[in-house]
Amino acid sequence: MSSSFERITRYAKLSGRRNSLRLERYYWDALDSLARSRGQTTSELIEALERQNTAALRSGASMASVLRVFVAEQHRALAALRQRVPATAEG
């Protein structure tokens, strides 16, 4: 099994309380990278995502699901952007 699938538990402050979050290494690596690109820590990004997704969380979504969907949305947006920007010819 690839190490990308390894499940890792980290702790984050959610609603003012320390909570454990268990995600595959792939998602933690992506969240770390996305947070850095925004000038945030991963904890700050997670707290912001919690605030932005209160309705989903109140309706039963888990925070782990919110994080996975966020990573997927970011990758989808990047793929769409790459399709719109023509590759430059080297020569």
Backbone as CSV, one residue per row, in Angstrom:
resi,resn,N_x,N_y,N_z,CA_x,CA_y,CA_z,C_x,C_y,C_z
1,MET,0.849,-1.180,0.000,0.000,0.000,0.000,0.890,1.238,0.000
2,SER,0.561,2.175,-0.850,1.322,3.419,-0.956,1.198,4.227,0.320
3,SER,2.263,4.958,0.655,2.223,5.772,1.869,1.201,6.903,1.759
4,SER,0.764,7.251,0.537,-0.274,8.278,0.366,-1.585,7.864,1.019
5,PHE,-1.796,6.552,1.158,-3.031,6.041,1.744,-2.943,5.860,3.253
6,GLU,-1.757,6.023,3.810,-1.588,5.875,5.251,-2.466,6.883,5.978
7,ARG,-3.245,6.425,6.948,-4.133,7.305,7.714,-3.352,7.909,8.875
8,ILE,-3.429,9.214,8.981,-2.688,9.955,10.003,-3.665,10.783,10.818
9,THR,-3.490,10.783,12.119,-4.323,11.583,13.002,-3.558,12.829,13.407
10,ARG,-4.204,13.967,13.252,-3.675,15.238,13.738,-4.757,15.886,14.584
11,TYR,-4.341,16.854,15.362,-5.276,17.544,16.232,-5.427,18.986,15.790
12,ALA,-6.669,19.477,15.855,-6.961,20.853,15.472,-8.028,21.404,16.405
13,LYS,-8.015,22.710,16.538,-9.025,23.370,17.347,-10.249,23.627,16.470
14,LEU,-11.374,23.027,16.855,-12.632,23.201,16.150,-13.669,23.662,17.164
15,SER,-14.325,24.757,16.863,-15.308,25.339,17.788,-14.698,25.546,19.172
16,GLY,-13.428,25.935,19.181,-12.750,26.229,20.434,-12.290,25.018,21.220
17,ARG,-12.478,23.823,20.676,-12.080,22.600,21.386,-11.102,21.803,20.542
18,ARG,-10.191,21.125,21.209,-9.199,20.289,20.527,-9.880,19.010,20.042
19,ASN,-9.753,18.741,18.745,-10.368,17.563,18.130,-9.341,16.808,17.313
20,SER,-9.540,15.507,17.203,-8.670,14.718,16.339,-9.305,14.621,14.959
21,LEU,-8.450,14.687,13.956,-8.868,14.534,12.562,-8.000,13.453,11.943
22,ARG,-8.629,12.491,11.315,-7.893,11.381,10.705,-8.107,11.425,9.193
23,LEU,-7.002,11.647,8.473,-7.027,11.719,7.014,-5.851,10.936,6.446
24,GLU,-5.959,10.593,5.183,-4.838,9.975,4.496,-3.704,10.999,4.352
25,ARG,-2.478,10.470,4.309,-1.304,11.337,4.182,-1.435,12.287,2.984
26,TYR,-1.976,11.799,1.894,-2.149,12.625,0.686,-2.885,13.918,1.023
27,TYR,-3.966,13.815,1.775,-4.760,14.999,2.108,-4.015,15.927,3.054
28,TRP,-3.310,15.381,4.035,-2.532,16.252,4.927,-1.451,16.990,4.143
29,ASP,-0.778,16.285,3.251,0.257,16.936,2.434,-0.349,18.053,1.590
30,ALA,-1.511,17.788,0.986,-2.180,18.800,0.164,-2.624,19.987,1.016
31,LEU,-3.188,19.719,2.193,-3.621,20.814,3.068,-2.433,21.651,3.530
32,ASP,-1.324,20.998,3.865,-0.113,21.737,4.266,0.337,22.655,3.133
33,SER,0.358,22.138,1.917,0.795,22.915,0.756,-0.162,24.076,0.463
34,LEU,-1.457,23.801,0.503,-2.444,24.848,0.249,-2.382,25.939,1.314
35,ALA,-2.192,25.553,2.550,-2.083,26.547,3.626,-0.857,27.425,3.404
36,ARG,0.274,26.809,3.085,1.504,27.586,2.828,1.294,28.568,1.686
37,SER,0.614,28.128,0.639,0.405,28.998,-0.524,-0.485,30.189,-0.179
38,ARG,-1.261,30.087,0.896,-2.129,31.169,1.340,-1.516,31.966,2.495
39,GLY,-0.292,31.614,2.878,0.359,32.307,3.980,-0.250,31.973,5.336
40,GLN,-0.788,30.759,5.457,-1.425,30.305,6.691,-0.751,29.040,7.192
41,THR,-0.995,28.754,8.457,-0.646,27.435,8.959,-1.790,26.493,8.590
42,THR,-1.542,25.214,8.661,-2.597,24.251,8.374,-3.735,24.405,9.381
43,SER,-3.403,24.667,10.627,-4.441,24.876,11.646,-5.313,26.076,11.322
44,GLU,-4.687,27.151,10.866,-5.465,28.339,10.491,-6.393,28.043,9.318
45,LEU,-5.905,27.295,8.348,-6.735,26.926,7.203,-7.918,26.076,7.654
46,ILE,-7.669,25.111,8.525,-8.739,24.242,9.013,-9.782,25.060,9.777
47,GLU,-9.343,25.977,10.609,-10.282,26.827,11.354,-11.127,27.667,10.392
48,ALA,-10.499,28.206,9.345,-11.237,28.997,8.358,-12.257,28.131,7.623
49,LEU,-11.868,26.918,7.270,-12.789,26.018,6.573,-13.957,25.620,7.472
50,GLU,-13.692,25.473,8.757,-14.787,25.175,9.688,-15.799,26.326,9.685
51,ARG,-15.301,27.564,9.755,-16.191,28.734,9.757,-16.979,28.830,8.448
52,GLN,-16.338,28.512,7.332,-16.977,28.635,6.016,-17.993,27.521,5.736
53,ASN,-17.927,26.448,6.488,-18.761,25.279,6.213,-19.672,24.911,7.376
54,THR,-20.083,25.893,8.160,-20.911,25.589,9.331,-22.218,24.898,8.948
55,ALA,-22.835,25.311,7.847,-24.102,24.690,7.447,-23.907,23.208,7.143
56,ALA,-22.862,22.876,6.398,-22.602,21.463,6.076,-22.305,20.669,7.343
57,LEU,-21.530,21.257,8.242,-21.184,20.560,9.478,-22.411,20.368,10.364
58,ARG,-23.280,21.362,10.402,-24.507,21.240,11.206,-25.456,20.199,10.628
59,SER,-25.380,20.000,9.318,-26.285,19.026,8.692,-25.703,17.619,8.672
60,GLY,-24.569,17.420,9.322,-24.058,16.069,9.489,-22.747,15.743,8.802
61,ALA,-22.216,16.651,7.994,-20.923,16.376,7.354,-19.829,16.352,8.426
62,SER,-18.851,15.511,8.239,-17.717,15.489,9.173,-16.678,16.507,8.715
63,MET,-15.854,16.940,9.636,-14.789,17.884,9.272,-13.801,17.216,8.319
64,ALA,-13.567,15.933,8.485,-12.676,15.214,7.560,-13.233,15.271,6.143
65,SER,-14.550,15.129,5.997,-15.170,15.225,4.674,-15.026,16.631,4.107
66,VAL,-15.226,17.646,4.948,-15.058,19.034,4.507,-13.650,19.238,3.969
67,LEU,-12.654,18.697,4.655,-11.258,18.873,4.237,-10.987,18.138,2.925
68,ARG,-11.496,16.929,2.793,-11.285,16.179,1.548,-11.938,16.887,0.358
69,VAL,-13.147,17.381,0.552,-13.843,18.085,-0.525,-13.096,19.364,-0.888
70,PHE,-12.576,20.076,0.107,-11.807,21.293,-0.155,-10.601,20.988,-1.035
71,VAL,-9.856,19.946,-0.699,-8.685,19.566,-1.499,-9.125,19.214,-2.918
72,ALA,-10.199,18.444,-3.050,-10.686,18.070,-4.383,-11.096,19.306,-5.182
73,GLU,-11.783,20.244,-4.540,-12.198,21.473,-5.233,-10.995,22.287,-5.697
74,GLN,-9.963,22.350,-4.870,-8.763,23.097,-5.239,-8.064,22.446,-6.423
75,HIS,-7.994,21.129,-6.428,-7.366,20.419,-7.548,-8.188,20.571,-8.820
76,ARG,-9.512,20.543,-8.694,-10.381,20.738,-9.857,-10.200,22.148,-10.428
77,ALA,-10.127,23.142,-9.551,-9.938,24.528,-10.006,-8.593,24.686,-10.706
78,LEU,-7.563,24.061,-10.183,-6.244,24.136,-10.812,-6.254,23.454,-12.184
79,ALA,-6.912,22.316,-12.275,-6.998,21.612,-13.564,-7.746,22.463,-14.580
80,ALA,-8.824,23.103,-14.164,-9.592,23.960,-15.078,-8.749,25.142,-15.535
81,LEU,-7.992,25.708,-14.631,-7.122,26.833,-14.975,-6.055,26.399,-15.973
82,ARG,-5.486,25.245,-15.769,-4.465,24.731,-16.694,-5.024,24.496,-18.079
83,GLN,-6.286,24.113,-18.180,-6.902,23.883,-19.481,-7.139,25.194,-20.218
84,ARG,-7.376,26.281,-19.474,-7.656,27.580,-20.095,-6.400,28.312,-20.519
85,VAL,-5.274,28.014,-19.889,-4.024,28.713,-20.195,-3.271,27.893,-21.230
86,PRO,-3.076,28.449,-22.423,-2.367,27.678,-23.456,-0.884,27.488,-23.080
87,ALA,-0.389,26.351,-23.412,1.024,26.064,-23.166,1.853,26.946,-24.092
88,THR,2.963,27.451,-23.585,3.827,28.272,-24.416,4.785,27.370,-25.171
89,ALA,5.008,27.694,-26.399,5.930,26.926,-27.234,7.357,27.380,-26.952
90,GLU,8.215,26.422,-26.722,9.618,26.757,-26.529,10.323,26.621,-27.871
91,GLY,11.235,27.508,-28.107,11.891,27.339,-29.382,12.916,28.289,-29.641
